[in-house]
Amino acid sequence: MAGGWVTAPPGTVLVVEGIFLHRDELTDCWDFSIFLDVPFEVTARRMAARDGSNVDLEHPRYIEGQRIYLHECDPRARAHMVIDNTDPSVPVLVEPAQDPASTKTKGTQWPARRS
């Protein structure tokens, strides 16, 4: 982005996607956050398919970094909503939002995305 900062109009929704977004220094940046919970075995397979690398459940940079992050930051507790995204075609709400009025049922399954 050339030219510096851009100010969005009121009511704009900004979606930020990435790992480690529930770290101490970032938690106050979000009005609402969702943690996608996926087992290491699945994320390692997805990474290998995406990057053309080997499935390595002891990958020091990725898996060990995730283990430290999960232990130190507990993103499941910090997120407003936790979704089991093991199967992206059938995401499952596994924990309600921190504000109970914003979700209706624990374990709600949402339909698959349409192309």
BATOR-62701 format. One record per residue (C-alpha): residue number from 1; residue in one letter; x, y, z. Coordinates in steps of 0.2 Angstrom, whole numbers, padded with zeros to 4 digits. Example, Ala and Ser with C-alpha at 12.3 -4.5 7.8 and 13.67 -1.06 7.14 Angstrom:
# residues 2
NODE_1_A_0062_-0022_0039
NODE_2_S_0068_-0005_0036
//
This chain:
# residues 115
NODE_1_M_0000_0000_0000
NODE_2_A_0008_0016_-0006
NODE_3_G_0005_0033_0002
NODE_4_G_0003_0028_0020
NODE_5_W_-0012_0025_0031
NODE_6_V_-0030_0024_0025
NODE_7_T_-0044_0028_0037
NODE_8_A_-0060_0017_0034
NODE_9_P_-0077_0025_0036
NODE_10_P_-0087_0021_0052
NODE_11_G_-0095_0004_0052
NODE_12_T_-0082_-0004_0041
NODE_13_V_-0077_-0022_0046
NODE_14_L_-0059_-0026_0045
NODE_15_V_-0055_-0045_0045
NODE_16_V_-0037_-0049_0050
NODE_17_E_-0032_-0067_0047
NODE_18_G_-0017_-0076_0054
NODE_19_I_-0009_-0086_0068
NODE_20_F_-0003_-0079_0085
NODE_21_L_-0017_-0065_0085
NODE_22_H_-0022_-0068_0103
NODE_23_R_-0005_-0063_0110
NODE_24_D_-0005_-0051_0125
NODE_25_E_0001_-0036_0114
NODE_26_L_-0013_-0038_0102
NODE_27_T_-0029_-0043_0112
NODE_28_D_-0034_-0025_0114
NODE_29_C_-0034_-0022_0095
NODE_30_W_-0049_-0033_0092
NODE_31_D_-0067_-0029_0095
NODE_32_F_-0072_-0047_0091
NODE_33_S_-0061_-0062_0088
NODE_34_I_-0063_-0080_0082
NODE_35_F_-0051_-0094_0085
NODE_36_L_-0051_-0108_0072
NODE_37_D_-0047_-0124_0082
NODE_38_V_-0039_-0137_0071
NODE_39_P_-0028_-0152_0077
NODE_40_F_-0009_-0151_0073
NODE_41_E_-0011_-0167_0062
NODE_42_V_-0023_-0158_0051
NODE_43_T_-0014_-0141_0050
NODE_44_A_0003_-0150_0047
NODE_45_R_-0006_-0159_0032
NODE_46_R_-0013_-0143_0026
NODE_47_M_0004_-0134_0027
NODE_48_A_0012_-0148_0018
NODE_49_A_-0001_-0148_0004
NODE_50_R_0000_-0129_0002
NODE_51_D_0019_-0128_0003
NODE_52_G_0024_-0144_-0005
NODE_53_S_0034_-0149_0011
NODE_54_N_0034_-0165_0021
NODE_55_V_0021_-0168_0035
NODE_56_D_0031_-0165_0051
NODE_57_L_0022_-0165_0068
NODE_58_E_0038_-0159_0076
NODE_59_H_0042_-0145_0064
NODE_60_P_0051_-0133_0076
NODE_61_R_0046_-0117_0068
NODE_62_Y_0028_-0121_0065
NODE_63_I_0021_-0134_0077
NODE_64_E_0032_-0130_0092
NODE_65_G_0028_-0111_0090
NODE_66_Q_0010_-0116_0090
NODE_67_R_0012_-0126_0106
NODE_68_I_0021_-0112_0115
NODE_69_Y_0007_-0100_0109
NODE_70_L_-0007_-0111_0114
NODE_71_H_0001_-0113_0131
NODE_72_E_0006_-0095_0135
NODE_73_C_-0009_-0086_0127
NODE_74_D_-0023_-0098_0128
NODE_75_P_-0032_-0091_0112
NODE_76_R_-0047_-0103_0115
NODE_77_A_-0051_-0093_0131
NODE_78_R_-0047_-0076_0124
NODE_79_A_-0057_-0078_0108
NODE_80_H_-0075_-0072_0108
NODE_81_M_-0080_-0087_0098
NODE_82_V_-0071_-0104_0095
NODE_83_I_-0074_-0114_0079
NODE_84_D_-0069_-0132_0076
NODE_85_N_-0062_-0130_0058
NODE_86_T_-0055_-0148_0056
NODE_87_D_-0067_-0150_0041
NODE_88_P_-0069_-0133_0033
NODE_89_S_-0084_-0139_0024
NODE_90_V_-0093_-0141_0041
NODE_91_P_-0087_-0129_0054
NODE_92_V_-0094_-0132_0071
NODE_93_L_-0096_-0119_0085
NODE_94_V_-0088_-0127_0100
NODE_95_E_-0089_-0113_0112
NODE_96_P_-0101_-0098_0113
NODE_97_A_-0095_-0081_0111
NODE_98_Q_-0090_-0072_0127
NODE_99_D_-0106_-0062_0126
NODE_100_P_-0119_-0077_0128
NODE_101_A_-0133_-0066_0119
NODE_102_S_-0123_-0066_0103
NODE_103_T_-0125_-0085_0100
NODE_104_K_-0139_-0097_0102
NODE_105_T_-0133_-0115_0103
NODE_106_K_-0117_-0123_0108
NODE_107_G_-0112_-0135_0095
NODE_108_T_-0121_-0127_0081
NODE_109_Q_-0116_-0133_0064
NODE_110_W_-0116_-0121_0049
NODE_111_P_-0119_-0126_0031
NODE_112_A_-0104_-0128_0020
NODE_113_R_-0099_-0112_0010
NODE_114_R_-0106_-0111_-0007
NODE_115_S_-0094_-0108_-0022
//
